[in-house]
Amino acid sequence: MKLLLDENLSRRMLGILEPYFPESSHVSFVGLEGAKDTEIWSFAGESNFVIVTRDSDFSELAALHGPPPKVIVLQISNCRWRDMASPIIKKHSNHSGPSTT
């Protein structure tokens, strides 16, 4: 599974997430900085990304359109970017360890 981090998440999270989710990216690295949610939605669906965000608008798009793409909405109060990556890794680690690819 590869993740696409929304603008409201730090790009620095990729360094922590990469061992678990290779080929993940941030919207700013794929030319979507400042893009509309619908543009990010379309790109993620076409490119097999799971959107990771703190924005509930993507939940509404998911309810309206259904997958793909899938959406992970982090409902975490303001905290450090490292702490935001933790629940994603923990959930993934319950299913498998870091990727060896």
SEVEXKOL-267401 format. One record per residue: x, y, z of N, C-alpha, C in turn; residue number from 1; residue in one letter. Coordinates in Angstrom, 2 decimals. Atoms other than C-alpha are relative to their C-alpha. Example, Ala and Ser with C-alpha at 12.3 -4.5 7.8 and 13.67 -1.06 7.14 Angstrom:
SEVEXKOL-267401
<rec n_X="0.89" n_Y="-1.19" n_Z="0.00" ca_X="12.30" ca_Y="-4.50" ca_Z="7.80" c_X="0.90" c_Y="1.20" c_Z="0.00" n="1" res="A"/>
<rec n_X="-0.82" n_Y="-1.19" n_Z="-0.06" ca_X="13.67" ca_Y="-1.06" ca_Z="7.14" c_X="-0.77" c_Y="1.09" c_Z="0.73" n="2" res="S"/>
***
This chain:
SEVEXKOL-267401
<rec n_X="0.85" n_Y="-1.17" n_Z="0.00" ca_X="0.00" ca_Y="0.00" ca_Z="0.00" c_X="0.90" c_Y="1.23" c_Z="0.00" n="1" res="M"/>
<rec n_X="-0.75" n_Y="-1.25" n_Z="0.00" ca_X="1.35" ca_Y="3.42" ca_Z="-0.88" c_X="-0.93" c_Y="1.14" c_Z="0.40" n="2" res="K"/>
<rec n_X="0.77" n_Y="-1.09" n_Z="-0.58" ca_X="0.18" ca_Y="6.54" ca_Z="0.91" c_X="0.29" c_Y="1.31" c_Z="-0.71" n="3" res="L"/>
<rec n_X="-0.15" n_Y="-1.36" n_Z="0.51" ca_X="-0.40" ca_Y="10.05" ca_Z="-0.39" c_X="-0.40" c_Y="0.93" c_Z="1.13" n="4" res="L"/>
<rec n_X="0.26" n_Y="-0.91" n_Z="-1.10" ca_X="-0.09" ca_Y="12.59" ca_Z="2.41" c_X="-0.54" c_Y="1.32" c_Z="-0.51" n="5" res="L"/>
<rec n_X="0.63" n_Y="-1.27" n_Z="0.35" ca_X="-2.33" ca_Y="15.63" ca_Z="2.16" c_X="0.86" c_Y="1.16" c_Z="0.49" n="6" res="D"/>
<rec n_X="-0.76" n_Y="-1.21" n_Z="-0.36" ca_X="-1.00" ca_Y="19.18" ca_Z="2.50" c_X="0.00" c_Y="0.29" c_Z="1.49" n="7" res="E"/>
<rec n_X="0.09" n_Y="-0.31" n_Z="-1.42" ca_X="-2.15" ca_Y="19.36" ca_Z="6.10" c_X="0.86" c_Y="-0.91" c_Z="0.86" n="8" res="N"/>
<rec n_X="-0.94" n_Y="0.87" n_Z="-0.71" ca_X="0.43" ca_Y="16.71" ca_Z="7.05" c_X="1.42" c_Y="0.32" c_Z="-0.44" n="9" res="L"/>
<rec n_X="-1.39" n_Y="-0.32" n_Z="0.29" ca_X="4.17" ca_Y="17.22" ca_Z="7.24" c_X="0.62" c_Y="-0.99" c_Z="-0.99" n="10" res="S"/>
<rec n_X="-0.76" n_Y="0.82" n_Z="0.95" ca_X="6.34" ca_Y="15.96" ca_Z="4.39" c_X="0.99" c_Y="-0.90" c_Z="0.73" n="11" res="R"/>
<rec n_X="-0.99" n_Y="0.75" n_Z="-0.78" ca_X="8.77" ca_Y="14.76" ca_Z="7.07" c_X="-0.53" c_Y="-1.35" c_Z="0.46" n="12" res="R"/>
<rec n_X="0.58" n_Y="1.29" n_Z="-0.39" ca_X="6.36" ca_Y="11.95" ca_Z="7.94" c_X="0.42" c_Y="-1.12" c_Z="-0.95" n="13" res="M"/>
<rec n_X="-0.38" n_Y="1.03" n_Z="0.99" ca_X="7.46" ca_Y="10.16" ca_Z="4.77" c_X="1.22" c_Y="-0.79" c_Z="0.44" n="14" res="L"/>
<rec n_X="-1.20" n_Y="0.69" n_Z="-0.44" ca_X="10.84" ca_Y="9.33" ca_Z="6.28" c_X="-0.30" c_Y="-1.11" c_Z="0.99" n="15" res="G"/>
<rec n_X="0.39" n_Y="1.00" n_Z="-0.98" ca_X="9.17" ca_Y="7.43" ca_Z="9.10" c_X="-0.88" c_Y="-1.07" c_Z="-0.63" n="16" res="I"/>
<rec n_X="0.96" n_Y="0.93" n_Z="0.61" ca_X="6.47" ca_Y="5.84" ca_Z="6.94" c_X="0.59" c_Y="-0.87" c_Z="-1.11" n="17" res="L"/>
<rec n_X="-0.57" n_Y="0.69" n_Z="1.17" ca_X="8.69" ca_Y="4.76" ca_Z="4.03" c_X="0.33" c_Y="-1.48" c_Z="0.22" n="18" res="E"/>
<rec n_X="-0.29" n_Y="1.43" n_Z="-0.18" ca_X="9.90" ca_Y="1.45" ca_Z="5.57" c_X="-1.26" c_Y="-0.87" c_Z="0.01" n="19" res="P"/>
<rec n_X="1.25" n_Y="0.75" n_Z="-0.09" ca_X="6.28" ca_Y="0.40" ca_Z="6.06" c_X="-0.86" c_Y="0.16" c_Z="-1.26" n="20" res="Y"/>
<rec n_X="0.82" n_Y="-0.33" n_Z="1.17" ca_X="4.72" ca_Y="2.03" ca_Z="2.99" c_X="0.88" c_Y="0.55" c_Z="-1.12" n="21" res="F"/>
<rec n_X="-0.89" n_Y="-0.46" n_Z="1.08" ca_X="7.25" ca_Y="2.17" ca_Z="0.12" c_X="-0.81" c_Y="0.69" c_Z="-1.11" n="22" res="P"/>
<rec n_X="0.58" n_Y="-0.74" n_Z="1.12" ca_X="6.52" ca_Y="4.50" ca_Z="-2.80" c_X="-1.05" c_Y="1.01" c_Z="0.43" n="23" res="E"/>
<rec n_X="0.94" n_Y="-1.01" n_Z="-0.47" ca_X="4.44" ca_Y="6.79" ca_Z="-0.60" c_X="0.53" c_Y="1.38" c_Z="-0.37" n="24" res="S"/>
<rec n_X="-0.41" n_Y="-1.34" n_Z="0.40" ca_X="4.48" ca_Y="10.50" ca_Z="-1.35" c_X="-0.85" c_Y="1.03" c_Z="0.73" n="25" res="S"/>
<rec n_X="0.72" n_Y="-1.15" n_Z="-0.55" ca_X="3.18" ca_Y="13.92" ca_Z="-0.37" c_X="-0.54" c_Y="0.77" c_Z="-1.20" n="26" res="H"/>
<rec n_X="0.60" n_Y="-0.70" n_Z="1.14" ca_X="0.88" ca_Y="16.03" ca_Z="-2.55" c_X="0.96" c_Y="1.01" c_Z="-0.63" n="27" res="V"/>
<rec n_X="-0.94" n_Y="-0.99" n_Z="0.55" ca_X="3.63" ca_Y="18.64" ca_Z="-2.92" c_X="1.05" c_Y="-0.64" c_Z="-0.90" n="28" res="S"/>
<rec n_X="-1.01" n_Y="0.69" n_Z="0.82" ca_X="5.98" ca_Y="16.03" ca_Z="-4.45" c_X="-0.56" c_Y="-0.54" c_Z="-1.31" n="29" res="F"/>
<rec n_X="0.61" n_Y="0.50" n_Z="1.24" ca_X="3.49" ca_Y="14.98" ca_Z="-7.13" c_X="-0.71" c_Y="1.12" c_Z="-0.77" n="30" res="V"/>
<rec n_X="0.55" n_Y="-1.14" n_Z="0.73" ca_X="2.58" ca_Y="18.48" ca_Z="-8.32" c_X="-1.41" c_Y="0.40" c_Z="0.39" n="31" res="G"/>
<rec n_X="1.37" n_Y="-0.31" n_Z="-0.41" ca_X="-0.63" ca_Y="18.81" ca_Z="-6.32" c_X="-0.07" c_Y="0.96" c_Z="1.19" n="32" res="L"/>
<rec n_X="0.03" n_Y="-0.98" n_Z="-1.08" ca_X="0.34" ca_Y="21.47" ca_Z="-3.77" c_X="-1.01" c_Y="1.09" c_Z="-0.36" n="33" res="E"/>
<rec n_X="1.03" n_Y="-1.00" n_Z="0.25" ca_X="-2.63" ca_Y="23.84" ca_Z="-3.49" c_X="-1.14" c_Y="-0.50" c_Z="-0.88" n="34" res="G"/>
<rec n_X="1.04" n_Y="0.57" n_Z="0.86" ca_X="-4.82" ca_Y="21.49" ca_Z="-5.58" c_X="-1.31" c_Y="-0.16" c_Z="0.76" n="35" res="A"/>
<rec n_X="1.31" n_Y="0.26" n_Z="-0.58" ca_X="-8.52" ca_Y="21.02" ca_Z="-4.99" c_X="-0.06" c_Y="-1.45" c_Z="0.47" n="36" res="K"/>
<rec n_X="0.16" n_Y="1.36" n_Z="-0.52" ca_X="-9.58" ca_Y="17.98" ca_Z="-3.01" c_X="-0.40" c_Y="-0.98" c_Z="-1.11" n="37" res="D"/>
<rec n_X="0.45" n_Y="0.89" n_Z="1.08" ca_X="-11.26" ca_Y="16.54" ca_Z="-6.11" c_X="1.16" c_Y="-0.37" c_Z="-0.93" n="38" res="T"/>
<rec n_X="-1.17" n_Y="0.31" n_Z="0.83" ca_X="-7.98" ca_Y="16.77" ca_Z="-8.06" c_X="0.89" c_Y="-1.02" c_Z="0.70" n="39" res="E"/>
<rec n_X="-0.78" n_Y="0.95" n_Z="-0.79" ca_X="-6.13" ca_Y="14.96" ca_Z="-5.27" c_X="-0.69" c_Y="-1.37" c_Z="-0.02" n="40" res="I"/>
<rec n_X="0.80" n_Y="1.23" n_Z="0.02" ca_X="-8.93" ca_Y="12.38" ca_Z="-5.16" c_X="0.20" c_Y="-0.75" c_Z="-1.31" n="41" res="W"/>
<rec n_X="-0.16" n_Y="0.63" n_Z="1.33" ca_X="-8.68" ca_Y="11.71" ca_Z="-8.90" c_X="1.40" c_Y="-0.57" c_Z="-0.18" n="42" res="S"/>
<rec n_X="-1.37" n_Y="0.46" n_Z="0.14" ca_X="-4.89" ca_Y="11.47" ca_Z="-8.87" c_X="0.24" c_Y="-1.25" c_Z="0.84" n="43" res="F"/>
<rec n_X="-0.22" n_Y="1.14" n_Z="-0.90" ca_X="-4.88" ca_Y="9.10" ca_Z="-5.88" c_X="-0.68" c_Y="-1.25" c_Z="-0.55" n="44" res="A"/>
<rec n_X="0.71" n_Y="1.15" n_Z="0.55" ca_X="-7.48" ca_Y="6.84" ca_Z="-7.48" c_X="0.69" c_Y="-0.58" c_Z="-1.22" n="45" res="G"/>
<rec n_X="-0.67" n_Y="0.43" n_Z="1.23" ca_X="-5.66" ca_Y="6.70" ca_Z="-10.82" c_X="1.38" c_Y="-0.59" c_Z="0.27" n="46" res="E"/>
<rec n_X="-1.38" n_Y="0.40" n_Z="-0.29" ca_X="-2.26" ca_Y="6.14" ca_Z="-9.18" c_X="0.11" c_Y="-1.01" c_Z="1.14" n="47" res="S"/>
<rec n_X="0.03" n_Y="1.02" n_Z="-1.06" ca_X="-3.32" ca_Y="3.58" ca_Z="-6.54" c_X="0.59" c_Y="0.45" c_Z="1.33" n="48" res="N"/>
<rec n_X="-0.41" n_Y="-0.52" n_Z="-1.30" ca_X="-2.61" ca_Y="5.78" ca_Z="-3.52" c_X="-1.17" c_Y="-0.07" c_Z="0.97" n="49" res="F"/>
<rec n_X="0.96" n_Y="-0.19" n_Z="-1.09" ca_X="-4.42" ca_Y="5.79" ca_Z="-0.18" c_X="0.26" c_Y="1.40" c_Z="0.53" n="50" res="V"/>
<rec n_X="-0.16" n_Y="-1.37" n_Z="-0.49" ca_X="-5.02" ca_Y="9.39" ca_Z="0.90" c_X="0.04" c_Y="-0.01" c_Z="1.52" n="51" res="I"/>
<rec n_X="-0.09" n_Y="-0.19" n_Z="-1.45" ca_X="-3.90" ca_Y="10.26" ca_Z="4.43" c_X="-0.16" c_Y="1.49" c_Z="0.26" n="52" res="V"/>
<rec n_X="0.34" n_Y="-1.39" n_Z="-0.19" ca_X="-5.33" ca_Y="13.50" ca_Z="5.75" c_X="-0.53" c_Y="0.25" c_Z="1.41" n="53" res="T"/>
<rec n_X="0.72" n_Y="-0.41" n_Z="-1.21" ca_X="-6.73" ca_Y="15.41" ca_Z="8.70" c_X="-1.28" c_Y="0.73" c_Z="-0.41" n="54" res="R"/>
<rec n_X="1.10" n_Y="-0.75" n_Z="0.60" ca_X="-9.39" ca_Y="16.92" ca_Z="6.41" c_X="-1.22" c_Y="-0.91" c_Z="-0.18" n="55" res="D"/>
<rec n_X="1.21" n_Y="0.82" n_Z="0.10" ca_X="-12.91" ca_Y="15.52" ca_Z="6.79" c_X="-0.66" c_Y="0.07" c_Z="-1.38" n="56" res="S"/>
<rec n_X="0.58" n_Y="-0.10" n_Z="1.35" ca_X="-13.73" ca_Y="16.66" ca_Z="3.23" c_X="0.24" c_Y="-1.28" c_Z="-0.80" n="57" res="D"/>
<rec n_X="-0.27" n_Y="1.24" n_Z="0.72" ca_X="-12.10" ca_Y="13.47" ca_Z="1.94" c_X="-0.93" c_Y="-1.11" c_Z="0.44" n="58" res="F"/>
<rec n_X="1.00" n_Y="0.97" n_Z="-0.46" ca_X="-14.47" ca_Y="11.41" ca_Z="4.10" c_X="-1.31" c_Y="0.20" c_Z="-0.75" n="59" res="S"/>
<rec n_X="1.22" n_Y="-0.31" n_Z="0.74" ca_X="-17.33" ca_Y="13.17" ca_Z="2.37" c_X="0.11" c_Y="-0.47" c_Z="-1.45" n="60" res="E"/>
<rec n_X="-0.21" n_Y="0.49" n_Z="1.37" ca_X="-15.84" ca_Y="12.40" ca_Z="-1.05" c_X="-0.09" c_Y="-1.52" c_Z="-0.04" n="61" res="L"/>
<rec n_X="0.06" n_Y="1.46" n_Z="-0.06" ca_X="-15.45" ca_Y="8.76" ca_Z="-0.01" c_X="-1.44" c_Y="-0.48" c_Z="0.12" n="62" res="A"/>
<rec n_X="1.41" n_Y="0.38" n_Z="-0.16" ca_X="-19.09" ca_Y="8.60" ca_Z="1.08" c_X="-0.77" c_Y="0.24" c_Z="-1.30" n="63" res="A"/>
<rec n_X="0.69" n_Y="-0.34" n_Z="1.23" ca_X="-20.19" ca_Y="10.23" ca_Z="-2.16" c_X="0.40" c_Y="-0.90" c_Z="-1.17" n="64" res="L"/>
<rec n_X="-0.50" n_Y="0.73" n_Z="1.17" ca_X="-17.99" ca_Y="8.35" ca_Z="-4.64" c_X="0.41" c_Y="-1.43" c_Z="0.27" n="65" res="H"/>
<rec n_X="-0.54" n_Y="1.32" n_Z="-0.31" ca_X="-16.72" ca_Y="5.28" ca_Z="-2.80" c_X="1.41" c_Y="-0.14" c_Z="-0.54" n="66" res="G"/>
<rec n_X="-1.37" n_Y="0.18" n_Z="0.48" ca_X="-13.24" ca_Y="3.89" ca_Z="-3.44" c_X="0.01" c_Y="-0.46" c_Z="-1.45" n="67" res="P"/>
<rec n_X="-1.24" n_Y="-0.55" n_Z="-0.51" ca_X="-10.87" ca_Y="4.04" ca_Z="-5.09" c_X="-0.01" c_Y="1.52" c_Z="-0.05" n="68" res="P"/>
<rec n_X="-0.97" n_Y="0.51" n_Z="-0.95" ca_X="-9.06" ca_Y="5.72" ca_Z="-3.50" c_X="-0.61" c_Y="-0.21" c_Z="1.37" n="69" res="P"/>
<rec n_X="0.37" n_Y="0.11" n_Z="-1.41" ca_X="-9.28" ca_Y="4.72" ca_Z="0.11" c_X="0.54" c_Y="1.24" c_Z="0.70" n="70" res="K"/>
<rec n_X="-0.39" n_Y="-1.19" n_Z="-0.75" ca_X="-8.92" ca_Y="7.44" ca_Z="2.73" c_X="0.24" c_Y="-0.37" c_Z="1.46" n="71" res="V"/>
<rec n_X="-0.27" n_Y="0.10" n_Z="-1.43" ca_X="-7.31" ca_Y="7.46" ca_Z="6.17" c_X="-0.07" c_Y="1.41" c_Z="0.56" n="72" res="I"/>
<rec n_X="0.14" n_Y="-1.31" n_Z="-0.63" ca_X="-8.47" ca_Y="10.43" ca_Z="8.25" c_X="0.55" c_Y="-0.10" c_Z="1.41" n="73" res="V"/>
<rec n_X="-0.61" n_Y="-0.03" n_Z="-1.33" ca_X="-6.28" ca_Y="11.13" ca_Z="11.26" c_X="-0.77" c_Y="0.99" c_Z="0.87" n="74" res="L"/>
<rec n_X="0.75" n_Y="-0.86" n_Z="-0.91" ca_X="-8.44" ca_Y="12.47" ca_Z="14.05" c_X="0.80" c_Y="0.12" c_Z="1.29" n="75" res="Q"/>
<rec n_X="-0.93" n_Y="-0.19" n_Z="-1.10" ca_X="-5.60" ca_Y="13.48" ca_Z="16.31" c_X="0.11" c_Y="1.48" c_Z="0.27" n="76" res="I"/>
<rec n_X="-0.16" n_Y="-1.42" n_Z="-0.33" ca_X="-5.37" ca_Y="16.74" ca_Z="18.19" c_X="1.40" c_Y="0.45" c_Z="-0.40" n="77" res="S"/>
<rec n_X="-1.29" n_Y="-0.54" n_Z="0.40" ca_X="-2.45" ca_Y="19.01" ca_Z="17.43" c_X="1.13" c_Y="-0.69" c_Z="0.76" n="78" res="N"/>
<rec n_X="-1.14" n_Y="0.68" n_Z="-0.59" ca_X="0.74" ca_Y="17.08" ca_Z="18.01" c_X="1.14" c_Y="0.04" c_Z="-1.01" n="79" res="C"/>
<rec n_X="-1.16" n_Y="0.01" n_Z="0.90" ca_X="4.18" ca_Y="16.58" ca_Z="16.51" c_X="-0.26" c_Y="-0.94" c_Z="-1.17" n="80" res="R"/>
<rec n_X="0.20" n_Y="0.81" n_Z="1.21" ca_X="4.37" ca_Y="15.11" ca_Z="13.02" c_X="0.41" c_Y="-1.45" c_Z="0.24" n="81" res="W"/>
<rec n_X="-0.42" n_Y="1.39" n_Z="-0.30" ca_X="6.20" ca_Y="12.05" ca_Z="14.39" c_X="-1.12" c_Y="-0.75" c_Z="0.70" n="82" res="R"/>
<rec n_X="1.09" n_Y="0.64" n_Z="-0.72" ca_X="3.27" ca_Y="11.35" ca_Z="16.68" c_X="-1.18" c_Y="-0.32" c_Z="-0.93" n="83" res="D"/>
<rec n_X="1.07" n_Y="0.27" n_Z="0.96" ca_X="0.88" ca_Y="11.51" ca_Z="13.72" c_X="0.27" c_Y="-1.26" c_Z="-0.81" n="84" res="M"/>
<rec n_X="-0.35" n_Y="1.21" n_Z="0.76" ca_X="2.76" ca_Y="8.75" ca_Z="11.91" c_X="-0.19" c_Y="-1.25" c_Z="0.83" n="85" res="A"/>
<rec n_X="0.04" n_Y="1.16" n_Z="-0.90" ca_X="2.60" ca_Y="6.46" ca_Z="14.93" c_X="-1.23" c_Y="-0.88" c_Z="-0.16" n="86" res="S"/>
<rec n_X="1.15" n_Y="0.90" n_Z="0.12" ca_X="-1.02" ca_Y="5.23" ca_Z="14.64" c_X="-0.07" c_Y="-0.73" c_Z="-1.35" n="87" res="P"/>
<rec n_X="-0.02" n_Y="0.65" n_Z="1.31" ca_X="-0.55" ca_Y="4.47" ca_Z="10.94" c_X="0.94" c_Y="-1.20" c_Z="0.03" n="88" res="I"/>
<rec n_X="-0.99" n_Y="1.08" n_Z="-0.10" ca_X="2.55" ca_Y="2.41" ca_Z="11.64" c_X="-0.51" c_Y="-1.10" c_Z="0.92" n="89" res="I"/>
<rec n_X="0.51" n_Y="0.99" n_Z="-0.95" ca_X="0.93" ca_Y="0.71" ca_Z="14.62" c_X="-1.06" c_Y="-0.88" c_Z="-0.65" n="90" res="K"/>
<rec n_X="1.05" n_Y="0.77" n_Z="0.68" ca_X="-2.09" ca_Y="-0.34" ca_Z="12.57" c_X="0.62" c_Y="-0.94" c_Z="-1.03" n="91" res="K"/>
<rec n_X="-0.67" n_Y="0.82" n_Z="1.01" ca_X="0.16" ca_Y="-1.59" ca_Z="9.78" c_X="0.77" c_Y="-1.13" c_Z="0.65" n="92" res="H"/>
<rec n_X="-0.82" n_Y="0.99" n_Z="-0.69" ca_X="2.44" ca_Y="-3.42" ca_Z="12.21" c_X="-0.84" c_Y="-1.13" c_Z="0.60" n="93" res="S"/>
<rec n_X="0.88" n_Y="1.06" n_Z="-0.49" ca_X="-0.55" ca_Y="-5.34" ca_Z="13.57" c_X="-0.24" c_Y="-1.05" c_Z="-1.09" n="94" res="N"/>
<rec n_X="0.23" n_Y="0.90" n_Z="1.13" ca_X="-0.79" ca_Y="-6.89" ca_Z="10.09" c_X="1.29" c_Y="-0.56" c_Z="-0.56" n="95" res="H"/>
<rec n_X="-1.30" n_Y="0.44" n_Z="0.53" ca_X="2.88" ca_Y="-7.10" ca_Z="9.08" c_X="1.08" c_Y="0.94" c_Z="0.49" n="96" res="S"/>
<rec n_X="-1.13" n_Y="-0.84" n_Z="-0.37" ca_X="6.34" ca_Y="-5.67" ca_Z="9.68" c_X="0.37" c_Y="0.92" c_Z="-1.14" n="97" res="G"/>
<rec n_X="-0.45" n_Y="-0.88" n_Z="1.07" ca_X="8.32" ca_Y="-3.20" ca_Z="7.58" c_X="0.17" c_Y="-0.77" c_Z="-1.31" n="98" res="P"/>
<rec n_X="-0.15" n_Y="0.62" n_Z="1.31" ca_X="8.41" ca_Y="-3.91" ca_Z="3.87" c_X="1.48" c_Y="-0.29" c_Z="-0.26" n="99" res="S"/>
<rec n_X="-1.38" n_Y="0.36" n_Z="0.32" ca_X="11.53" ca_Y="-5.64" ca_Z="2.61" c_X="0.31" c_Y="0.24" c_Z="-1.47" n="100" res="T"/>
<rec n_X="-0.24" n_Y="-0.27" n_Z="1.41" ca_X="11.22" ca_Y="-4.41" ca_Z="-0.96" c_X="0.86" c_Y="1.21" c_Z="-0.19" n="101" res="T"/>
***
